[in-house]
Amino acid sequence: MFTCGPSIYQRPHIGNYRTFLFEDLLQRYLEYQGYEVTRVLNFTDVEDKSIDEAKKMNIDVLDLTEKYSKIFFEDLELLNIKPPTYAPRSSTSVDQAVRLIQDLLEKDYAYWHKGNVYFDPLNFEDFGKLGHLDKSQWPKVKKRYHKDTYPGNRWNLGDFIIWHGYRNGDPIYWDTQLGKGRPAWNIQDPAMAVQTLGFCVDIYCGGEDNQVRHHDYTIAITESISGKSMATYWLHGAHLLIDGKKMSKSKGNVLYPDDLIEAEYTAEEVRFFLIYGSYRKRSNFTFERIEKTAHKLRQVCRMIEIIKNAGYDESTGRAADLIDKLELDFRKSMDDDLDVKHAFDDLSAILKKIGRLADRNQVSLQESKMIIAVLIDIDKVMQIFKLSHD
C-alpha cells in the first residue's frame, strides 16, 4: 500500500486524519483477513509551501517540517493509527527523483525550459485516465505550470513542472546530476513510491482532492517509464467539513485531535467519530454529531462490560448463534468497501441481545470468554473498545 501522507509545512487537522484513519482501517482489516501488508506513508517536506512558511517564520525548512513531523507521529499514536512500514520524505528521495527525471528526459516525456524540467502530458497516451479528464479541451497554445501545487480541483491543462532549477537565493537545493535544484512535488511521490515499493503497488490511497491532477501525474510519470500499471486499486477518502464548511485557518474553524481531547472526548471516541460512515462520502463535524457517536460507543462499551462479567455455570445455548453472527456480520460489512457504520451498528444490535441474555443469567462463562475473544479480534481492526489485544 502507498498512502499519501501529509505536507508537513503545517500541522495536520482532523480532516487529514479522517483519510489516514480509513487507510489504517484498510491495513488492519487486510491483516485481520490474513494478509501481510507493507505500507508506505510519505512526507512532503520540501515544496513551495514549506519554503514559503519557513521564510515567514525565519527558520530552516527542514527544522520547520521536523517539528510538524513529530506532532504527526504523536497524533498517530493518540488515534491508534499503525506506524507505517516506511515513512520516506521528499528530502530523502532526491536521488531517486533525479533518476526518474533522467529517464523521462531520455524517453522525451519531459524537457528542459529556462532551467526547469517539465512533463508534457500529451506524450502520455492515457493521461487523465484516473480522473476522467476530457483531453479534447486541451489548449492549442502550450502552457506550463511552474508551481508545486495549485488550489482547487480543476485540471491544469498544460505541462507540469518536475524539477525546479536553482535560482539565486533559493534556501534549499541539491547539487545533482541534473545540476543544482530540487524535485518538484509532482515527481516526489513517484520517487518515494518507487524507492520503497517499486513501480507497481497493489493499493494506492489518498484524499479525494488527489483525484484531480496529483494521482494522474503520478501515473503518467511512473507508467511512462515502466510501461506497467502503477496500481491495481485506487482508494480516495472524502473530506471532513466543519459545520458544513471546509476547514480553513483563515476561517478559524480548524480542529486538531487534541482540541477534541480537551473537550473531554477520549481518543477512542475521536477515532470512532472519524471512521463511523463511508470513507467515500463527505462527513460533517459538529459537536452535536460527535456527542451522538460517542454516546453510541459508550453504550456498546457498557454492554461489553456486562458480558465480561457474565459467567454462569450452564448455557441455554441461546448465545451460541449470536456469537457466530458477530464475526460473520462484521466481515460482511467490512468486505463491502469498509462499511464501518453497518459493521458497528450490527455489532451493537447483537451485543444488546447478548446483554439481555446476560441480564437473565443465560450466558455461560465459556460463552462470555468466546464473545470477548471475538470482540478482541474485531477491535484489532476498529481500535475503539479498549480491549487487550495480547
Secondary structure as UniProt FT lines:
FT   STRAND          2..3
FT   TURN            8..9
FT   HELIX           14..32
FT   TURN            33..34
FT   STRAND          40..41
FT   STRAND          43..44
FT   HELIX           48..57
FT   HELIX           61..78
FT   TURN            79..80
FT   HELIX           90..92
FT   HELIX           94..106
FT   TURN            107..108
FT   STRAND          110..113
FT   TURN            114..115
FT   STRAND          116..119
FT   HELIX           121..123
FT   TURN            125..132
FT   HELIX           135..137
FT   STRAND          144..145
FT   STRAND          159..165
FT   TURN            168..169
FT   STRAND          174..176
FT   TURN            177..178
FT   STRAND          179..183
FT   HELIX           185..197
FT   STRAND          201..207
FT   HELIX           208..211
FT   TURN            212..213
FT   HELIX           214..226
FT   STRAND          231..237
FT   STRAND          240..242
FT   TURN            243..244
FT   TURN            249..252
FT   HELIX           257..262
FT   TURN            263..264
FT   HELIX           267..275
FT   TURN            279..280
FT   STRAND          283..285
FT   HELIX           287..308
FT   TURN            318..319
FT   HELIX           320..335
FT   TURN            336..337
FT   HELIX           340..359
FT   TURN            360..361
FT   HELIX           365..382
//
